[in-house]
Amino acid sequence: MTPSPSAARSLPSWRFWLPLLCQAALILAIPSQALYTQVTGRTIILKTAPVDPYELLRGYSVTLSYDIARVDTLRQLPGWSEFEKQKVGDSESSATQSFYLVLEAPEGANTDPPPPWRAVRINPDRPAKLANNQVLLQGQMKYGSVEYGLERYYIPEDQRDDINQNISAAQGNQGTQPIVVEAKVDAQGHAVPISFWVTLGQPPAKQTHHYRF
């Protein structure tokens, strides 16, 4: 039996608003996490790794890889054997495995761009204590590929041409670290990109460009 128009109008208003509020919460969840990390997080500097130029620039975004995203780099760190054992033992989640990377600040360096932080340990679980000069960065290994949520940067429209040109030129530099990334990391290990430096040329003609997002 079809309900009458008057019965339909008598439905409580919360049945209309609740689904909308749930959808809004899902939409805002990611920006809220990023904002929390940016406000409360600690600044770190990361060294990038070479990327195929055809994969680096995609019009509206820059895709970067990192030295700490290389499995060969992580394999040299203390804690790798424990991470490998847990990864093999947990067959249900072996395709995607979370871990925590302990990063340590460099000592007394004041350069432009600033020196990168150094990876000192990998942990399958979150460590209880860290030294004052250390932070945790949460990562994931997916089918042998390492990600930290810092791989893609959306380029401001007014800087797009300048950034694309300088990054393309920096890829040809030999013996330099052309791209260094600034990020914020919160207490849970979540990270968001803040800015990056692009270095062109060699001293004394070296030029450094700093771009913020």
C-alpha positions, 0 to 999 in steps of 0.5 A, spaced: 500 500 500 502 506 497 503 511 503 499 518 503 502 524 501 501 526 508 504 520 511 510 522 507 511 529 509 511 526 517 517 523 516 522 526 521 527 531 518 533 527 521 532 521 516 534 527 510 539 530 514 543 524 517 546 521 510 548 528 508 552 529 514 555 523 513 557 524 506 560 531 508 564 528 514 567 523 509 569 529 504 572 533 509 576 527 513 582 527 508 583 535 508 582 535 516 587 530 517 592 534 512 590 540 516 592 537 523 598 535 520 600 541 517 599 545 524 601 540 529 607 536 525 614 537 525 618 539 519 623 534 516 627 535 509 627 529 505 632 527 499 629 525 492 631 520 488 631 520 480 625 519 476 623 518 469 622 525 466 616 522 462 613 520 469 616 526 473 611 532 470 604 531 469 601 537 467 598 539 474 602 535 478 609 533 480 611 526 481 617 525 486 620 519 489 625 519 495 631 515 497 627 512 503 622 509 498 628 505 495 627 498 498 635 497 497 635 503 502 631 500 507 634 493 507 640 496 509 637 499 516 636 496 523 629 493 523 629 490 516 629 483 518 623 484 523 619 487 518 621 482 513 619 476 518 612 480 520 611 481 512 612 474 510 608 471 517 602 475 515 599 472 509 593 476 508 596 483 508 602 481 505 600 485 499 600 492 503 604 492 509 605 498 514 611 500 517 614 506 521 621 509 519 625 513 524 628 519 521 634 523 525 635 530 524 642 533 521 647 536 526 648 543 526 647 544 518 645 551 515 645 551 508 640 553 502 637 548 501 637 545 508 640 538 508 635 532 508 634 528 515 637 521 515 633 514 516 636 510 522 631 505 523 625 501 520 620 498 525 614 494 523 610 497 529 610 504 532 616 505 537 614 507 544 620 512 545 624 517 540 630 521 541 628 529 541 632 529 534 628 524 531 621 523 528 616 517 525 614 517 518 609 512 516 609 508 510 606 502 506 609 497 502 605 495 496 607 489 492 614 491 493 613 499 492 614 504 498 609 510 499 609 515 504 603 519 501 608 525 499 609 522 492 605 527 488 604 535 489 599 539 485 602 545 482 599 552 483 597 555 476 601 561 477 607 557 478 606 551 473 610 554 467 616 556 472 616 549 476 616 545 470 622 549 466 626 548 472 625 541 474 626 539 467 633 543 467 635 540 474 634 533 472 640 534 467 644 536 473 650 531 475 653 531 482 648 535 485 641 533 489 637 538 485 630 537 488 629 537 496 622 536 499 620 540 506 614 536 509 610 536 516 610 530 520 605 529 526 605 524 532 602 519 528 607 519 522 602 522 517 606 527 513 604 532 508 608 536 503 609 543 504 615 546 499 621 544 495 627 546 493 630 546 486 637 547 485 640 549 478 647 549 476 654 548 480 657 553 484 659 559 484 653 559 479 648 555 483 641 557 483 636 555 488 628 556 487 624 555 493 616 553 491 611 553 496 604 549 496 
